Amino acid sequence: MAAVCPISPVRPADSASNARQDCNLDPQSSPVNGLNGVEEEKDQPNRDPRGPSMYIPVSELAGAYLGDNIAAVMGIHPEYLHIFWKTQHQLLRMDGALSLPERHYVAIMAAARHQCIYLVSLHSSCFLQVGGDPRWLEGIQQAPIKLRVLNDLNKFLAHRPWMLAKEHIALLLRPCGGNSWSLAELIHAIVLLTHFHALSSFIMGCGIRTPQSQLSNSRPPSPVESNETLNSAEEAERVVAEMLKLNEEGEEATREEMETRFEKEKIESVMVTANGRITQCFFSPAIYRFLEHPEFGYIDFTRRGEQAPPTFRAHEFTWDCHGYSLMHGLYSEIGQLLDEKFQVSYNLTYHTIATHQGVDTSRLRRAIWNYIQCIYGIRYDDYDYGEVNHLLERSLKVYMKTVTCHPERVTHQLYKDFWRQFKHSEKVHLNFLLLEAKLQAALLYVLRAISSCKT
Ligand SMILES: CC(C)C[C@H](N)C(=O)O
């Protein structure tokens, strides 16, 4: 039976005949040989070994989306799932400059940067299903030059978007036989790359399991992690109290002070790492074959003695004014959908914090969004980064930075260590904010490079 790509969520009631839509995701039958599984932790009781997430009990999920574990987890928040699905459907299935096989191949290249087996496997199946040349799946060396030249763009967008300059864009756009890119094609590829980088973070952040895989774990086991309780039982109370205090204070910091607070947060974020918990980087051959420069990653500034990213002043190139209109002009359907998706994720709230009801959580959500973009050097002039330290405690920051910058290092322990009183649905909600803030950060950098190229 041919694989049916689970690009759209399919509930049991929707289609019984799609019950095997996740076929070919099994490592044994995958077109990409040698796929290993993501880290599977065996010490956790009460977890359904076939549940969509390694971290979230099945009972917490909204319902079954057969074979589509991403939708099963996202489905806790239907409003977000809906706009996510619409955007992805547009990118992969609807009108666009790239051919269908090229779209799935770009998805594979993006997911490989974050070692996301789930997506590499899924899009390898989809690639074949839409008539892609099986030889390309042997590795990036077998793909056409036109796709291979995306390597630099892919690695910068995934790990260090601040390094993108107009020269990178100009190089791709210059006439070069059949291998040059049109602007429309390039925009399509850029949105695919950033979408799948961010989705890889989401998948690993929520511990989403590759469907039907009999996981043969060829990753080294995680080091034994301490079970220290980093959060007091009063974590939720503390956050609620901090938000109330910030609402009441209304203290106005000077411009200089605001800038200093951002720089401080940016520099300090360098120290926010999962101490002693980093496993040696190990690439599965199934991932490695799609990578050039696999060692290129988010910079660990302290170790390499490098500078933090230069500050990107968000008011000089905002999504609303610049990014959106540029995107809209180049690929209008996607510009519109991305805009809607940013808004849905930024504004989503249930007015709850753990068991507390009727809470205005906007400060907390904004701190989360801005902290992620701060890690990429993006600063909002009107935001007081001092709030980040009031609202986000260290274990939360460690998790956020790991999911965003090093998703392959996320462990169940990191997932459990923060917000211990909060619900799983709130941790999934957090992951939407991480996904979207990361996606928008990369887009802001690349769209700024494109617009400077045009002038
Ligand atoms: C990310 C979460 C803390 C969000 C919160 N539960 C809300 O409804 O706004």
Ligand as a Chemical Component Dictionary entry (heavy atoms), coordinates in Angstrom:
data_LIG
# 
_chem_comp.id                   LIG 
_chem_comp.type                 NON-POLYMER 
_chem_comp.pdbx_formal_charge   0 
_chem_comp.three_letter_code    LIG 
# 
loop_
_chem_comp_atom.comp_id 
_chem_comp_atom.atom_id 
_chem_comp_atom.alt_atom_id 
_chem_comp_atom.type_symbol 
_chem_comp_atom.charge 
_chem_comp_atom.model_Cartn_x 
_chem_comp_atom.model_Cartn_y 
_chem_comp_atom.model_Cartn_z 
_chem_comp_atom.pdbx_ordinal 
LIG C1 C1 C 0 1.928  28.983 28.365 1 
LIG C2 C2 C 0 0.901  29.009 29.441 2 
LIG C3 C3 C 0 1.464  29.351 30.750 3 
LIG C4 C4 C 0 -0.272 29.874 29.062 4 
LIG C5 C5 C 0 -1.425 29.964 30.031 5 
LIG N1 N1 N 0 -1.916 28.698 30.509 6 
LIG C6 C6 C 0 -2.570 30.742 29.386 7 
LIG O1 O1 O 0 -3.647 30.248 29.241 8 
LIG O2 O2 O 0 -2.377 31.840 28.969 9 
# 
loop_
_chem_comp_bond.comp_id 
_chem_comp_bond.atom_id_1 
_chem_comp_bond.atom_id_2 
_chem_comp_bond.value_order 
_chem_comp_bond.pdbx_ordinal 
LIG C1 C2 SING 1 
LIG C2 C3 SING 2 
LIG C2 C4 SING 3 
LIG C4 C5 SING 4 
LIG C5 N1 SING 5 
LIG C5 C6 SING 6 
LIG C6 O1 DOUB 7 
LIG C6 O2 SING 8 
# 
